[in-house]
C-alpha cells in the first residue's frame, strides 16, 4: 500500500493546482518549504447545493494541475449553511408526547476540503491570535471556516504560567518559605 503524500502549499487553491511538492511527514515538508510547516485543512471554492455540483467545481479547480489531487487528501464535506447548527430539543412531557415535533431540517451545502502542509509564515493573520481574543473583539458573527480553524489551532497561554501552587498534602517550611514539605 503506497504512503499518503500531502501537498505542500501556501493555501488550499495552490494545494489543488500548483503545490511546491508532496510530503508524508513534517520534516519532509519543511525541507520542501525551507521553513517550519503546519498541517492544515482548508475549505476552498464556493458552497454548492449538491454533491455533483461540488464534484464539478473540484474538477474545474484542479484543471491544469500537473497531477490530479489524491482523493484521500481532498474530500467533499456537507456542512450547515451558516455558522450555527440547530439547538438540541428539550424533553416535553405533555399528553402522550415525550418530545416536541422536530424543527425543519437545516439547509446544508457541499464544500471542498483540502488537507495540506502550509509554511508557518503563510498562515492567515487571524490564526495568529487566540480565539478568545477574536470573540471579544469581533462585533458580528465569526464565519464557520474561522471557527473550524480556531478549533484546530493549538492552545496557547494568555500569559506565562505562574509558579505552581502547593498541593493539598504539602506545607511550606516555617524556617524557609521557599521549601515545600510533604504533609501526611
C-alpha positions, 0 to 999 in steps of 0.5 A, spaced: 500 500 500 503 506 497 504 512 503 499 518 503 503 524 500 500 531 502 501 537 498 505 542 500 502 549 499 501 556 501 493 555 501 488 550 499 487 553 491 495 552 490 494 545 494 489 543 488 493 546 482 500 548 483 503 545 490 511 546 491 511 538 492 508 532 496 510 530 503 508 524 508 511 527 514 513 534 517 520 534 516 519 532 509 515 538 508 519 543 511 525 541 507 520 542 501 518 549 504 525 551 507 521 553 513 517 550 519 510 547 516 503 546 519 498 541 517 492 544 515 485 543 512 482 548 508 475 549 505 476 552 498 471 554 492 464 556 493 458 552 497 454 548 492 447 545 493 449 538 491 454 533 491 455 533 483 455 540 483 461 540 488 464 534 484 464 539 478 467 545 481 473 540 484 474 538 477 474 545 474 479 547 480 484 542 479 484 543 471 491 544 469 494 541 475 500 537 473 497 531 477 490 530 479 489 531 487 489 524 491 482 523 493 484 521 500 487 528 501 481 532 498 474 530 500 467 533 499 464 535 506 456 537 507 456 542 512 450 547 515 449 553 511 451 558 516 455 558 522 450 555 527 447 548 527 440 547 530 439 547 538 438 540 541 430 539 543 428 539 550 424 533 553 416 535 553 412 531 557 405 533 555 399 528 553 402 522 550 408 526 547 415 525 550 418 530 545 416 536 541 415 535 533 422 536 530 424 543 527 425 543 519 431 540 517 437 545 516 439 547 509 446 544 508 451 545 502 457 541 499 464 544 500 471 542 498 476 540 503 483 540 502 488 537 507 495 540 506 502 542 509 502 550 509 509 554 511 508 557 518 509 564 515 503 563 510 498 562 515 492 567 515 493 573 520 487 571 524 490 564 526 495 568 529 491 570 535 487 566 540 480 565 539 478 568 545 481 574 543 477 574 536 470 573 540 471 579 544 473 583 539 469 581 533 462 585 533 458 580 528 458 573 527 465 569 526 464 565 519 464 557 520 471 556 516 474 561 522 471 557 527 473 550 524 480 553 524 480 556 531 478 549 533 484 546 530 489 551 532 493 549 538 492 552 545 496 557 547 497 561 554 494 568 555 500 569 559 506 565 562 504 560 567 505 562 574 509 558 579 505 552 581 501 552 587 502 547 593 498 541 593 493 539 598 498 534 602 504 539 602 506 545 607 511 550 606 517 550 611 516 555 617 524 556 617 524 557 609 518 559 605 521 557 599 521 549 601 515 545 600 514 539 605 510 533 604 504 533 609 501 526 611 
